[in-house]
Amino acid sequence: MQIRIYYEDTDVGRVVYYANYLKFCERARSELFFQKGLSPHKENEFFVVKEVHANYVKSAVFGDLLDVQSKLTIKKSASIVMEQKIYRDDELLFEASFKLAYLKDYRPCKIPKELFDVFE
């Protein structure tokens, strides 16, 4: 998924604010659902981020066009781990590992098969 960096994404030095990389990854995960005609949230079922490990490699700046790449790395019955990387051209800027838990009525629940298909 591509993301253009706008002024609102940056700090006073026109460098992307650190928390926005996490937002870009969230958008990319949601887009995986939208591309398949699904929603990342049903009435009482949804994923939540349980854990994140982030590595900020280089800075993106105002006007950059970034590519967010997502890959499912671990699949369990009620959680998954996704690795996401953000590039400017071929240059790695950011990488993170997200552990996502699946909840139904705010309790851990087995992930439906069709949702696993979204990530593969």
Backbone as JSON Lines, residues from 0, in Angstrom:
{"i":0,"aa":"M","n":[0.84,-1.17,0.0],"ca":[0.0,0.0,0.0],"c":[0.89,1.25,0.0]}
{"i":1,"aa":"Q","n":[0.56,2.2,-0.82],"ca":[1.34,3.43,-0.88],"c":[0.71,4.55,-0.06]}
{"i":2,"aa":"I","n":[1.58,5.33,0.56],"ca":[1.15,6.46,1.38],"c":[2.0,7.67,1.01]}
{"i":3,"aa":"R","n":[1.33,8.77,0.73],"ca":[2.03,10.04,0.48],"c":[2.15,10.76,1.83]}
{"i":4,"aa":"I","n":[3.31,11.37,2.07],"ca":[3.53,12.11,3.3],"c":[3.09,13.56,3.11]}
{"i":5,"aa":"Y","n":[2.11,13.95,3.91],"ca":[1.59,15.31,3.88],"c":[2.14,16.1,5.07]}
{"i":6,"aa":"Y","n":[1.96,17.4,4.99],"ca":[2.45,18.27,6.06],"c":[1.92,17.83,7.42]}
{"i":7,"aa":"E","n":[0.66,17.41,7.48],"ca":[0.05,17.01,8.75],"c":[0.71,15.77,9.37]}
{"i":8,"aa":"D","n":[1.48,15.02,8.57],"ca":[2.17,13.82,9.06],"c":[3.51,14.14,9.69]}
{"i":9,"aa":"T","n":[3.93,15.39,9.59],"ca":[5.3,15.73,9.98],"c":[5.36,16.63,11.21]}
{"i":10,"aa":"D","n":[6.57,16.74,11.74],"ca":[6.81,17.68,12.83],"c":[7.29,19.01,12.24]}
{"i":11,"aa":"V","n":[7.77,19.91,13.04],"ca":[8.16,21.23,12.55],"c":[9.36,21.17,11.6]}
{"i":12,"aa":"G","n":[10.12,20.08,11.65],"ca":[11.25,19.93,10.74],"c":[10.9,19.21,9.45]}
{"i":13,"aa":"R","n":[9.6,19.0,9.21],"ca":[9.08,18.31,8.02],"c":[9.47,16.82,7.99]}
{"i":14,"aa":"V","n":[9.8,16.27,9.15],"ca":[10.13,14.86,9.3],"c":[8.9,14.16,9.86]}
{"i":15,"aa":"V","n":[8.61,12.95,9.37],"ca":[7.43,12.22,9.83],"c":[7.53,11.98,11.33]}
{"i":16,"aa":"Y","n":[6.47,12.34,12.04],"ca":[6.37,12.13,13.48],"c":[6.37,10.63,13.76]}
{"i":17,"aa":"Y","n":[7.11,10.19,14.75],"ca":[7.37,8.77,14.98],"c":[6.09,7.93,15.1]}
{"i":18,"aa":"A","n":[5.07,8.43,15.77],"ca":[3.84,7.64,15.98],"c":[3.08,7.4,14.69]}
{"i":19,"aa":"N","n":[3.32,8.24,13.69],"ca":[2.59,8.08,12.42],"c":[3.0,6.82,11.67]}
{"i":20,"aa":"Y","n":[4.2,6.31,11.89],"ca":[4.59,5.05,11.25],"c":[3.66,3.93,11.71]}
{"i":21,"aa":"L","n":[3.29,3.95,12.99],"ca":[2.35,2.96,13.52],"c":[0.98,3.12,12.86]}
{"i":22,"aa":"K","n":[0.56,4.36,12.63],"ca":[-0.72,4.62,11.95],"c":[-0.68,4.14,10.51]}
{"i":23,"aa":"F","n":[0.45,4.34,9.84],"ca":[0.57,3.88,8.46],"c":[0.43,2.36,8.39]}
{"i":24,"aa":"C","n":[1.02,1.67,9.36],"ca":[0.91,0.2,9.4],"c":[-0.54,-0.22,9.66]}
{"i":25,"aa":"E","n":[-1.21,0.48,10.55],"ca":[-2.62,0.18,10.84],"c":[-3.47,0.37,9.59]}
{"i":26,"aa":"R","n":[-3.22,1.44,8.85],"ca":[-3.97,1.67,7.6],"c":[-3.74,0.54,6.61]}
{"i":27,"aa":"A","n":[-2.5,0.1,6.5],"ca":[-2.18,-0.99,5.57],"c":[-2.88,-2.29,5.97]}
{"i":28,"aa":"R","n":[-2.95,-2.57,7.28],"ca":[-3.66,-3.77,7.72],"c":[-5.15,-3.66,7.41]}
{"i":29,"aa":"S","n":[-5.73,-2.49,7.64],"ca":[-7.15,-2.29,7.31],"c":[-7.39,-2.43,5.82]}
{"i":30,"aa":"E","n":[-6.47,-1.93,5.03],"ca":[-6.6,-1.98,3.57],"c":[-6.64,-3.42,3.05]}
{"i":31,"aa":"L","n":[-5.94,-4.33,3.75],"ca":[-6.0,-5.75,3.36],"c":[-7.45,-6.25,3.38]}
{"i":32,"aa":"F","n":[-8.22,-5.83,4.36],"ca":[-9.63,-6.2,4.45],"c":[-10.44,-5.52,3.35]}
{"i":33,"aa":"F","n":[-10.25,-4.21,3.2],"ca":[-11.03,-3.45,2.23],"c":[-10.83,-3.97,0.81]}
{"i":34,"aa":"Q","n":[-9.61,-4.41,0.48],"ca":[-9.33,-4.94,-0.85],"c":[-10.11,-6.22,-1.14]}
{"i":35,"aa":"K","n":[-10.53,-6.92,-0.09],"ca":[-11.3,-8.16,-0.25],"c":[-12.78,-7.94,0.01]}
{"i":36,"aa":"G","n":[-13.18,-6.66,0.1],"ca":[-14.59,-6.33,0.32],"c":[-15.07,-6.62,1.73]}
{"i":37,"aa":"L","n":[-14.16,-6.68,2.68],"ca":[-14.49,-6.97,4.07],"c":[-14.19,-5.76,4.95]}
{"i":38,"aa":"S","n":[-14.62,-5.84,6.18],"ca":[-14.31,-4.82,7.17],"c":[-13.4,-5.43,8.24]}
{"i":39,"aa":"P","n":[-12.45,-4.66,8.77],"ca":[-11.6,-5.19,9.84],"c":[-12.33,-5.28,11.18]}
{"i":40,"aa":"H","n":[-13.59,-4.86,11.2],"ca":[-14.36,-4.86,12.45],"c":[-15.78,-5.31,12.16]}
{"i":41,"aa":"K","n":[-16.23,-6.31,12.89],"ca":[-17.64,-6.71,12.87],"c":[-18.26,-6.17,14.15]}
{"i":42,"aa":"E","n":[-19.54,-6.33,14.3],"ca":[-20.24,-5.79,15.47],"c":[-19.47,-6.0,16.78]}
{"i":43,"aa":"N","n":[-19.19,-7.24,17.11],"ca":[-18.56,-7.54,18.4],"c":[-17.28,-8.36,18.24]}
{"i":44,"aa":"E","n":[-16.71,-8.37,17.03],"ca":[-15.49,-9.13,16.75],"c":[-14.48,-8.22,16.07]}
{"i":45,"aa":"F","n":[-13.22,-8.28,16.54],"ca":[-12.2,-7.4,15.97],"c":[-10.82,-7.81,16.48]}
{"i":46,"aa":"F","n":[-9.81,-7.31,15.79],"ca":[-8.42,-7.49,16.22],"c":[-8.0,-6.29,17.07]}
{"i":47,"aa":"V","n":[-7.14,-6.56,18.04],"ca":[-6.49,-5.49,18.81],"c":[-4.99,-5.76,18.82]}
{"i":48,"aa":"V","n":[-4.22,-4.7,18.88],"ca":[-2.77,-4.85,18.98],"c":[-2.44,-5.18,20.42]}
{"i":49,"aa":"K","n":[-1.81,-6.33,20.61],"ca":[-1.42,-6.77,21.94],"c":[0.03,-6.39,22.24]}
{"i":50,"aa":"E","n":[0.84,-6.39,21.19],"ca":[2.27,-6.16,21.38],"c":[2.85,-5.6,20.08]}
{"i":51,"aa":"V","n":[3.8,-4.68,20.21],"ca":[4.49,-4.15,19.03],"c":[5.97,-3.95,19.35]}
{"i":52,"aa":"H","n":[6.79,-4.32,18.38],"ca":[8.23,-4.09,18.45],"c":[8.59,-3.29,17.2]}
{"i":53,"aa":"A","n":[9.11,-2.09,17.4],"ca":[9.37,-1.2,16.27],"c":[10.84,-0.82,16.17]}
{"i":54,"aa":"N","n":[11.28,-0.67,14.93],"ca":[12.65,-0.26,14.66],"c":[12.59,0.89,13.64]}
{"i":55,"aa":"Y","n":[13.01,2.07,14.07],"ca":[13.03,3.25,13.21],"c":[14.41,3.33,12.57]}
{"i":56,"aa":"V","n":[14.48,3.09,11.27],"ca":[15.76,2.99,10.58],"c":[16.2,4.34,10.03]}
{"i":57,"aa":"K","n":[15.32,4.98,9.24],"ca":[15.6,6.29,8.64],"c":[14.32,7.09,8.64]}
{"i":58,"aa":"S","n":[14.43,8.38,8.45],"ca":[13.26,9.25,8.48],"c":[12.66,9.47,7.1]}
{"i":59,"aa":"A","n":[11.34,9.51,7.07],"ca":[10.61,9.97,5.89],"c":[10.34,11.45,6.08]}
{"i":60,"aa":"V","n":[10.16,12.16,4.99],"ca":[9.94,13.61,5.06],"c":[8.77,14.01,4.18]}
{"i":61,"aa":"F","n":[8.33,15.24,4.38],"ca":[7.23,15.82,3.64],"c":[7.4,15.57,2.14]}
{"i":62,"aa":"G","n":[6.32,15.05,1.51],"ca":[6.33,14.81,0.07],"c":[6.73,13.41,-0.35]}
{"i":63,"aa":"D","n":[7.35,12.64,0.54],"ca":[7.77,11.27,0.19],"c":[6.57,10.41,-0.17]}
{"i":64,"aa":"L","n":[6.8,9.45,-1.04],"ca":[5.82,8.41,-1.35],"c":[6.39,7.12,-0.77]}
{"i":65,"aa":"L","n":[5.66,6.54,0.19],"ca":[6.13,5.36,0.9],"c":[5.33,4.13,0.51]}
{"i":66,"aa":"D","n":[5.96,2.99,0.65],"ca":[5.3,1.7,0.39],"c":[5.3,0.91,1.69]}
{"i":67,"aa":"V","n":[4.11,0.51,2.14],"ca":[3.98,-0.29,3.35],"c":[3.74,-1.73,2.93]}
{"i":68,"aa":"Q","n":[4.63,-2.62,3.35],"ca":[4.52,-4.03,3.02],"c":[4.18,-4.82,4.29]}
{"i":69,"aa":"S","n":[3.23,-5.74,4.15],"ca":[2.74,-6.51,5.3],"c":[2.88,-8.0,5.02]}
{"i":70,"aa":"K","n":[3.28,-8.73,6.05],"ca":[3.47,-10.18,5.9],"c":[3.06,-10.89,7.19]}
{"i":71,"aa":"L","n":[2.19,-11.89,7.06],"ca":[1.81,-12.73,8.19],"c":[2.97,-13.68,8.49]}
{"i":72,"aa":"T","n":[3.45,-13.69,9.74],"ca":[4.59,-14.54,10.08],"c":[4.25,-15.66,11.05]}
{"i":73,"aa":"I","n":[3.28,-15.43,11.93],"ca":[2.86,-16.46,12.89],"c":[1.34,-16.48,12.93]}
{"i":74,"aa":"K","n":[0.81,-17.68,12.87],"ca":[-0.64,-17.86,12.88],"c":[-1.0,-18.82,14.0]}
{"i":75,"aa":"K","n":[-1.75,-18.33,14.99],"ca":[-2.26,-19.17,16.07],"c":[-3.77,-19.11,16.04]}
{"i":76,"aa":"S","n":[-4.42,-19.86,16.9],"ca":[-5.88,-19.92,16.83],"c":[-6.56,-18.6,17.17]}
{"i":77,"aa":"A","n":[-6.02,-17.82,18.12],"ca":[-6.67,-16.57,18.52],"c":[-5.77,-15.34,18.36]}
{"i":78,"aa":"S","n":[-4.62,-15.53,17.72],"ca":[-3.73,-14.39,17.5],"c":[-2.86,-14.62,16.26]}
{"i":79,"aa":"I","n":[-2.33,-13.53,15.76],"ca":[-1.39,-13.59,14.64],"c":[-0.26,-12.62,14.93]}
{"i":80,"aa":"V","n":[0.85,-12.82,14.22],"ca":[1.95,-11.86,14.25],"c":[2.19,-11.43,12.81]}
{"i":81,"aa":"M","n":[2.23,-10.13,12.62],"ca":[2.5,-9.57,11.3],"c":[3.76,-8.74,11.35]}
{"i":82,"aa":"E","n":[4.58,-8.9,10.32],"ca":[5.73,-8.02,10.14],"c":[5.36,-7.01,9.08]}
{"i":83,"aa":"Q","n":[5.64,-5.75,9.36],"ca":[5.36,-4.7,8.41],"c":[6.6,-3.84,8.24]}
{"i":84,"aa":"K","n":[6.86,-3.5,6.99],"ca":[8.03,-2.68,6.67],"c":[7.59,-1.52,5.8]}
{"i":85,"aa":"I","n":[8.22,-0.38,6.02],"ca":[7.92,0.82,5.24],"c":[9.18,1.21,4.49]}
{"i":86,"aa":"Y","n":[9.0,1.38,3.17],"ca":[10.11,1.72,2.28],"c":[9.85,3.04,1.57]}
{"i":87,"aa":"R","n":[10.93,3.73,1.24],"ca":[10.92,4.83,0.28],"c":[11.78,4.31,-0.87]}
{"i":88,"aa":"D","n":[11.14,4.05,-2.0],"ca":[11.79,3.34,-3.1],"c":[12.27,1.99,-2.56]}
{"i":89,"aa":"D","n":[13.56,1.69,-2.62],"ca":[14.08,0.43,-2.09],"c":[14.73,0.6,-0.72]}
{"i":90,"aa":"E","n":[14.61,1.77,-0.13],"ca":[15.27,2.08,1.13],"c":[14.35,1.82,2.32]}
{"i":91,"aa":"L","n":[14.76,0.91,3.2],"ca":[13.98,0.59,4.4],"c":[14.03,1.75,5.37]}
{"i":92,"aa":"L","n":[12.84,2.22,5.8],"ca":[12.75,3.32,6.76],"c":[12.29,2.86,8.14]}
{"i":93,"aa":"F","n":[11.41,1.86,8.15],"ca":[10.77,1.45,9.4],"c":[10.38,-0.02,9.29]}
{"i":94,"aa":"E","n":[10.51,-0.74,10.4],"ca":[10.03,-2.13,10.44],"c":[9.47,-2.4,11.82]}
{"i":95,"aa":"A","n":[8.42,-3.21,11.83],"ca":[7.77,-3.52,13.11],"c":[7.14,-4.9,13.04]}
{"i":96,"aa":"S","n":[7.0,-5.48,14.22],"ca":[6.3,-6.74,14.39],"c":[5.11,-6.46,15.31]}
{"i":97,"aa":"F","n":[3.92,-6.83,14.84],"ca":[2.7,-6.6,15.6],"c":[2.06,-7.93,15.97]}
{"i":98,"aa":"K","n":[1.8,-8.13,17.25],"ca":[1.01,-9.28,17.68],"c":[-0.43,-8.78,17.82]}
{"i":99,"aa":"L","n":[-1.34,-9.41,17.07],"ca":[-2.74,-9.02,17.07],"c":[-3.56,-10.13,17.68]}
{"i":100,"aa":"A","n":[-4.37,-9.79,18.65],"ca":[-5.29,-10.76,19.27],"c":[-6.68,-10.55,18.69]}
{"i":101,"aa":"Y","n":[-7.4,-11.62,18.51],"ca":[-8.76,-11.55,17.99],"c":[-9.73,-11.66,19.16]}
{"i":102,"aa":"L","n":[-10.64,-10.7,19.24],"ca":[-11.59,-10.67,20.34],"c":[-13.03,-10.77,19.83]}
{"i":103,"aa":"K","n":[-13.84,-11.43,20.61],"ca":[-15.29,-11.46,20.4],"c":[-15.91,-11.13,21.75]}
{"i":104,"aa":"D","n":[-16.75,-10.12,21.78],"ca":[-17.31,-9.64,23.05],"c":[-16.2,-9.34,24.06]}
{"i":105,"aa":"Y","n":[-15.11,-8.78,23.57],"ca":[-13.97,-8.34,24.38],"c":[-13.22,-9.48,25.06]}
{"i":106,"aa":"R","n":[-13.37,-10.71,24.53],"ca":[-12.64,-11.87,25.05],"c":[-11.91,-12.55,23.89]}
{"i":107,"aa":"P","n":[-10.75,-13.14,24.16],"ca":[-10.04,-13.85,23.09],"c":[-10.93,-14.91,22.46]}
{"i":108,"aa":"C","n":[-10.82,-15.04,21.14],"ca":[-11.68,-15.94,20.39],"c":[-10.9,-16.5,19.21]}
{"i":109,"aa":"K","n":[-11.3,-17.68,18.77],"ca":[-10.68,-18.31,17.61],"c":[-10.93,-17.45,16.37]}
{"i":110,"aa":"I","n":[-9.88,-17.25,15.59],"ca":[-9.97,-16.44,14.38],"c":[-10.67,-17.25,13.28]}
{"i":111,"aa":"P","n":[-11.73,-16.71,12.68],"ca":[-12.4,-17.42,11.59],"c":[-11.46,-17.6,10.39]}
{"i":112,"aa":"K","n":[-11.58,-18.72,9.7],"ca":[-10.7,-19.05,8.58],"c":[-10.68,-17.96,7.52]}
{"i":113,"aa":"E","n":[-11.84,-17.39,7.2],"ca":[-11.87,-16.38,6.14],"c":[-11.04,-15.15,6.49]}
{"i":114,"aa":"L","n":[-10.81,-14.91,7.78],"ca":[-9.96,-13.79,8.16],"c":[-8.49,-14.13,7.99]}
{"i":115,"aa":"F","n":[-8.13,-15.39,8.22],"ca":[-6.74,-15.8,7.93],"c":[-6.44,-15.58,6.46]}
{"i":116,"aa":"D","n":[-7.42,-15.85,5.6],"ca":[-7.23,-15.7,4.16],"c":[-6.92,-14.25,3.79]}
{"i":117,"aa":"V","n":[-7.42,-13.29,4.55],"ca":[-7.17,-11.87,4.28],"c":[-5.68,-11.57,4.34]}
{"i":118,"aa":"F","n":[-4.98,-12.2,5.26],"ca":[-3.58,-11.89,5.5],"c":[-2.62,-12.67,4.63]}
{"i":119,"aa":"E","n":[-3.13,-13.64,3.9],"ca":[-2.21,-14.48,3.09],"c":[-2.27,-14.14,1.63]}
